[in-house]
Amino acid sequence: MTRSRAMTVAAVLVVGLTLPAVSLAGAASAALIDHGPIVGDSWNDLIEDFCGVTGLTVSLAGSAEGQFWVKTTGRDTYPLQMAQGTDTEVLTNLANGRQATYINDRRPHETSVTYNGDGTYTVHVSGTQHGVWYDDAGTAIAMDAGLFAYEPTFSDMGTPNDYSDDVKLGPAVVVQVTGHRETLSEEDFCAAIVPALT
């Protein structure tokens, strides 16, 4: 999509996902506007002293893929987005070749829009994610799963019926984060991943 709010859902999937361009002008009520693949991205990075361990250098390789839907519901012609995506990341200890693999399934969706009466509107986004880290043997060693909800606010830029020029205003307000997403702290993460790599 060409409008700035296109990433409200995609950003929850994974950094780097981009939705294809979709024209949203004149959307019909209660209609599917568009559906298709989310163009996945891949990334590579080198991390020295991983998790604060002196001399532990790991490579990080990741990729993402998914599907998106854009539709209107009920009497509101505002185009709501839904997505399903999977991102995979592999950490490799460059000294010994041992790996830890993360597979994360995410399902964010915009559920409602509130018009604020001042040229702005707020979108409610909620969803689930289920991410698991595995060691070389395929054993689950850490989990990052739960529910989330957040609310970004946008300016309609003086064109309330044209969403193509809308601009996100500041950071989204986090409404809910539950489940293992709260408990997998950096300390817990490192305690699970470092032994799998060394």
C-alpha positions as CSV (number, residue, x, y, z in Angstrom):
1,M,0.0,0.0,0.0
2,T,1.1,3.5,-0.6
3,R,-0.4,5.0,2.5
4,S,1.5,5.4,5.7
5,R,-0.8,3.4,7.8
6,A,-0.2,0.2,5.7
7,M,2.5,-0.8,8.2
8,T,0.3,-0.8,11.3
9,V,-0.4,-4.5,10.8
10,A,2.8,-5.4,8.9
11,A,5.1,-4.0,11.5
12,V,3.7,-6.4,14.0
13,L,4.6,-9.3,11.7
14,V,8.2,-8.4,11.3
15,V,10.4,-5.5,10.4
16,G,10.9,-5.5,6.7
17,L,7.6,-6.8,5.5
18,T,5.9,-4.6,3.0
19,L,2.3,-4.7,1.7
20,P,1.8,-4.3,-2.0
21,A,0.2,-1.2,-3.4
22,V,-3.6,-1.2,-3.0
23,S,-6.0,1.5,-4.0
24,L,-8.4,2.2,-1.2
25,A,-10.5,5.0,-2.6
26,G,-14.2,4.3,-3.0
27,A,-14.2,1.1,-1.0
28,A,-17.6,-0.6,-0.9
29,S,-19.2,-1.4,2.4
30,A,-18.7,-5.0,3.8
31,A,-16.4,-5.9,0.9
32,L,-13.1,-7.6,0.4
33,I,-10.9,-4.9,-1.2
34,D,-7.7,-6.8,-1.7
35,H,-5.8,-10.0,-0.7
36,G,-2.4,-11.3,-1.5
37,P,1.1,-12.2,-0.4
38,I,3.1,-10.0,1.9
39,V,6.4,-9.4,0.2
40,G,8.8,-11.0,2.6
41,D,12.2,-9.7,3.4
42,S,15.5,-11.3,4.5
43,W,18.2,-10.0,6.7
44,N,21.6,-10.9,7.9
45,D,23.6,-9.5,10.8
46,L,26.7,-10.3,12.8
47,I,26.5,-10.0,16.6
48,E,29.7,-9.9,18.7
49,D,29.7,-10.7,22.4
50,F,26.2,-12.1,22.1
51,C,24.2,-11.8,25.3
52,G,27.2,-10.2,26.9
53,V,29.4,-13.3,26.5
54,T,32.9,-12.1,25.6
55,G,34.1,-13.7,22.4
56,L,30.7,-15.3,21.5
57,T,30.1,-14.1,17.9
58,V,27.0,-15.2,16.1
59,S,25.4,-14.6,12.8
60,L,21.7,-13.8,12.6
61,A,19.9,-14.8,9.4
62,G,16.1,-14.2,9.0
63,S,13.3,-14.2,6.6
64,A,9.6,-13.5,6.5
65,E,6.5,-14.3,4.5
66,G,2.7,-14.1,4.8
67,Q,-0.7,-13.1,3.5
68,F,-2.8,-9.9,3.9
69,W,-6.5,-9.1,3.5
70,V,-8.1,-5.6,3.3
71,K,-11.8,-5.3,3.7
72,T,-14.6,-3.1,5.0
73,T,-17.2,-4.2,7.5
74,G,-20.7,-3.1,8.2
75,R,-21.7,0.5,7.5
76,D,-18.1,1.8,7.9
77,T,-16.2,2.0,4.6
78,Y,-12.9,2.4,6.4
79,P,-10.5,-0.3,5.0
80,L,-9.5,-2.7,7.8
81,Q,-6.3,-4.8,7.3
82,M,-5.7,-8.4,8.5
83,A,-2.5,-10.4,8.1
84,Q,-0.9,-13.7,8.8
85,G,2.8,-14.1,8.7
86,T,5.7,-16.3,9.7
87,D,9.2,-15.1,10.4
88,T,12.2,-17.4,10.9
89,E,15.5,-16.4,12.4
90,V,18.6,-18.6,12.8
91,L,21.4,-17.7,15.2
92,T,24.7,-19.5,14.4
93,N,27.8,-19.6,16.6
94,L,30.6,-18.9,14.2
95,A,33.1,-20.8,16.3
96,N,31.4,-24.2,16.4
97,G,28.4,-24.0,14.0
98,R,25.8,-24.7,16.6
99,Q,22.4,-23.0,16.0
100,A,19.2,-21.8,17.6
101,T,16.2,-21.3,15.3
102,Y,13.2,-19.1,16.0
103,I,9.9,-19.7,14.2
104,N,7.2,-17.1,14.9
105,D,3.6,-17.1,13.6
106,R,1.8,-13.8,14.0
107,R,-1.8,-12.8,13.2
108,P,-2.5,-9.1,13.7
109,H,-5.7,-7.4,12.5
110,E,-7.3,-4.1,12.7
111,T,-10.7,-4.5,14.4
112,S,-12.1,-1.0,14.6
113,V,-11.6,2.7,13.9
114,T,-12.5,5.7,16.0
115,Y,-12.9,9.1,14.4
116,N,-11.7,11.7,16.9
117,G,-13.5,14.7,15.4
118,D,-10.4,16.7,14.9
119,G,-9.1,15.3,11.6
120,T,-7.5,12.3,13.2
121,Y,-8.6,8.7,13.8
122,T,-7.4,5.9,15.9
123,V,-7.2,2.3,14.8
124,H,-7.4,-0.6,17.2
125,V,-5.0,-3.4,16.2
126,S,-5.0,-6.8,18.1
127,G,-3.7,-10.2,17.5
128,T,-1.8,-13.2,18.6
129,Q,1.7,-14.5,18.2
130,H,3.4,-17.8,18.9
131,G,7.1,-17.9,18.7
132,V,9.3,-20.8,19.7
133,W,13.1,-21.1,19.8
134,Y,14.6,-24.5,19.0
135,D,18.1,-26.0,19.5
136,D,20.0,-28.1,17.0
137,A,18.2,-31.2,18.1
138,G,14.8,-29.6,17.4
139,T,13.9,-29.3,21.1
140,A,11.9,-26.2,22.2
141,I,14.1,-24.2,24.5
142,A,12.1,-20.9,24.8
143,M,8.7,-19.5,23.9
144,D,7.5,-16.0,23.1
145,A,3.7,-16.2,22.8
146,G,0.6,-14.4,23.7
147,L,-1.9,-11.6,22.9
148,F,-1.2,-8.1,21.9
149,A,-3.2,-4.9,21.2
150,Y,-2.2,-1.4,20.3
151,E,-3.7,1.8,18.9
152,P,-1.9,4.0,16.4
153,T,-3.5,7.4,15.6
154,F,-3.4,9.0,12.1
155,S,-4.1,12.4,10.6
156,D,-6.4,12.4,7.6
157,M,-4.4,15.3,6.2
158,G,-7.6,17.2,5.4
159,T,-8.9,14.5,3.0
160,P,-11.1,12.2,5.1
161,N,-12.2,10.1,2.2
162,D,-8.7,9.5,0.8
163,Y,-6.6,7.2,3.0
164,S,-3.6,7.3,0.6
165,D,-2.1,10.4,2.2
166,D,-2.7,9.7,5.8
167,V,0.2,10.1,8.3
168,K,0.8,8.2,11.5
169,L,1.1,10.6,14.5
170,G,3.7,9.5,17.1
171,P,4.1,6.0,18.6
172,A,1.1,3.7,19.0
173,V,-0.4,3.3,22.4
174,V,0.1,-0.3,23.7
175,V,-3.2,-1.5,25.1
176,Q,-2.4,-5.2,25.9
177,V,0.5,-7.6,26.1
178,T,-0.1,-10.9,27.7
179,G,1.3,-14.4,28.0
180,H,4.9,-15.4,27.6
181,R,5.6,-12.1,25.8
182,E,5.7,-10.6,29.2
183,T,7.9,-13.2,30.8
184,L,10.6,-13.8,28.1
185,S,13.0,-11.1,29.4
186,E,16.4,-10.5,27.9
187,E,17.9,-12.4,30.9
188,D,15.5,-15.4,30.3
189,F,16.3,-15.3,26.5
190,C,20.0,-15.4,27.1
191,A,19.8,-18.1,29.7
192,A,18.0,-20.3,27.1
193,I,19.9,-19.5,24.0
194,V,23.5,-19.2,25.0
195,P,23.7,-22.9,26.2
196,A,22.2,-24.0,22.9
197,L,25.0,-22.2,21.0
198,T,28.0,-23.1,23.2
